[in-house]
Structure formats: C-alpha cells, structure tokens
Amino acid sequence: MPLHIIVGAQWGDEGKGRITDLLSADAVAVARFSGGDNAGHTVTVDAPGGPQIFKLHLLPSGLVHPHVVGVLGHGMVVNPSRLLAEMDRLRASGASVTPERVKLSAAAHLITPAHVALDQADEAARSAPSAGGKIGTTGRGIGPAYTDKTARRGLRAELMLDPARLGDRVLEHVRAANLTLERIYARPPLDAAAVAAEYTSYARALAPYLAETSLYLHGQLRAGAAVLAEGAQGTLLDLNTGTYPFVTSSSPTSGGAFVGLGLGPQFAGRIIGVTKVFQTRVGEGPFPTEAFGPEAERLRGTGANPWDEFGTTTGRPRRCGWLDLVLLRYAIRVNGITELVLTKLDVLAGLEQVRLCTGYEAGDQRYEELPWGPADLAPFRPIYESMPGWAEDSSGARTLADLPAQARCYVRRIEALTGVPVSLISVGPERSQIVPAR
Ligand code: GDP
C-alpha cells in the first residue's frame, strides 16, 4: 500500500495541516519527515461546543484522529522541551498520547538551548549592513541543529536511551557552543551543567517514545496500510530546491520524505501538492508577485480571523501576492506532484478581479520556466492574466456546482496552466469546508 506524500507547493503555510487531517481518516500512520518546531499546522475540528482548534508544531497533524499513529521521522530536529509541552497540550485536549501512538525516530536530532542561542545570535549578526541581511529564521535553533548534524557532531535522539551519556554529550556540546557564543558573537555563555541536567530529565520522559521508525513504517506499508507523509514548510524553502539562501535547513520536498523517513520510493502513492490560490511568504527573500498596500492587506486580512495571514509560530504578518504559476510549475516538477489541492478559495470572494502570474519577463525575454531555478528572482517581472472575480461567499460550497462560475473558471485555468489536476478545493478551515474538484 502506498505512502501518500503531502508537500507544500509554495513557501509554507499552504494549509497542509487541514489537508493532512482530512486524508488521515484513511491512514494508519502519519509521519513528519523534516524540520522541527519552526512549522505550525492548524487543524480545526467541529466539536459539540464549537470548533476545536489544534495548533501543532512538532507532532504530526494526523494525531488529532484517535486511530492514527504519529511518527517523528529521521529527518526531523526535535526540541525535547517543546515536544513534551506539545504532548501535554494534546493530552489536555483529550487525545491519547502514549508510546503506542507517538513514535520518535532514534535517528532524529535534538535541539538544545545552545542551538537556539546560536540561531538568534547568528540572525542578529546577519542584520548588520555588511553581513548580507537576515534570513528571517524563526530563531528556534533549527539551522544550528542541522549544522551540527551535517558536521557529524549532532545529538541524536537515540542518546536518550542512556540519560547519563546524553548528559555528558550535552555538557560537551554546550561548552563548545559557549566558545562560539562568547568569542564570535560576544554573547553570554549558557550554564552547561544546568542544560545537561535538564536534558537528562527529558531523556527519562521521552525514552519510551523512541523507535526504529523506518522499520515500523516499512512494516505498515508492507502489510498494506496507508501511510501519510506530512510535509512542513514548502518547496520554495527547501535547502536544495528553494530560494536559497532564504530557505530552511532541511528538505520539505517529496524526495525529502524518503530520506527523512528511511523509506525507498517503491511505496510512493499520491504526491499531493498543497497551494493557496494566492501566494504568501513569511520572512525575507524574493517574491515576484508580492502585492503591496490595500491589495496586500485585502489578501492578508486584518488578523481578526484565525486564518488571516499571520504566522502560526511567530505571529509575523505574511507578505501576500498573486498566485505565481511559474513557481507552481517548478514545485510540480521538483516534487513530481500528481495532484494539486487548492486552499483558501473563500478568501478571494468579493474581489472584482483575480490575477494569475502565467510567466515572467526580463528585458525583452519572456519565460514560462525559471532558466536558473528560483534562487535569484530579482530580474523577473511577473506577467499577469486577469480574470473576473466573484462576489458570492463560497465558504458554504460542498460540491463543484456550489461554487460561483468564475471561481470554477479560475480553478480550471490553474489546471490548464500547470497541466496537473486539482483534486480538492478548500473553502474554509473546518473539516467539512472542502469541495471535490470533479
Ligand atoms: P500549514 O502550515 O500548511 O498547515 O498551514 P497553516 O496551518 O499555518 O495555515 C493555514 C491556516 O489557514 C490555518 O489557520 C488554517 O485553519 C487555515 N485554512 C486552511 N485552509 C483554509 C481555507 O480553505 N480557507 C480558510 N479561510 N482558511 C483555511
């Protein structure tokens, strides 16, 4: 049975959480394969007392379903203190959080306060005028933890099987990081012994959740179960395929799912690319279709709705603009996306005109594909196609026929210009607010 992979086709925040939640109904396990608590996924579940909102950063969104096993895969970097806090929050909302339900890969890497301090010091140093500018990181220690991983001095989760050994390794790691903090960044050192003691206690709490998750997932797939791979961030933030250097330190693309879960591609099923019907980006970096002024404010919302464009993890206002089909075609190519899920169609209601960026121009040349990938987008100006908007609120639509004719045309135009079918259209954050596109 297949491994269905859900990836963000943009710069993250596409609404992958609610789509993962929807598809989890038929999955035995849902596995995160990259990133850490820099992700923020929101799932809204209809409940008798009103909608219940789950905000998940590390745990897979599928865990909201009682039958699902949530896996934190090899490719993740995990801050144990945040993981334990998130487990407590999920438990408080009535979910069962046990080692049978949550499996943490022994090969995932741990984030420490030293990684967080290094991340924040590095980001502050980059803001100096001579230093090339900020990346816009979340300051959660993600980058430095991956740096330690690639430098082969990282702290793997398996160390938690031996709390005393983990304590020794953490002591050594914080002392080394202190040298960098003090000498390079002129920042105060951390109390290495205190951090080591803290990690020894996390090890005791988390050791029961450790597992050989590749073996577990392989077993499930071999036995015929469906597994969902849940991407965090998005294709344009991928370390290899994104808008480098304004990227994250891992691979949130479909290829990253295999590496990050320790599985081979023979299990690949649907490769689902989730994209908003417009474009947003949080943090720094190029954004050709970025809108400004009232147009951007209209797409962003005021912050009054939970889905308005302010970061789940950081609260930062997101930059907003029109859907960029050059970048979407690129995301389809590098992930092998087999179907698109469109989110936030409801947000476009009431606009007189909607626009799609169908190509770029630079000088007297036109481009439908990026000649050198997305790292340097500065030379390109978007070419737009405008279509009539629609006044009707589409949040109550449940079938294609319920959508205004102009909205259907907009969806079909996206399909025509990408060559990939749209399978689902999301018209609101709640489970029921979804329209099959056929
Ligand atoms: P993720 O990181 O890709 O899971 O995305 P986020 O959860 O950060 O952001 C998506 C936000 O939009 C959340 O608040 C969702 O509840 C909300 N959302 C998802 N799909 C829709 C939709 O179709 N319409 C509206 N209005 N909100 C949506």
Residues whose N, C-alpha, C, O or C-beta is under 5 A from the ligand:
A	BS01	GDP	G12 D13 E14 G15 K16 G17 R18 G40 H41 T42 P306 W307 T312 T343 K344 L345 D346 S426 V427 G428 P429
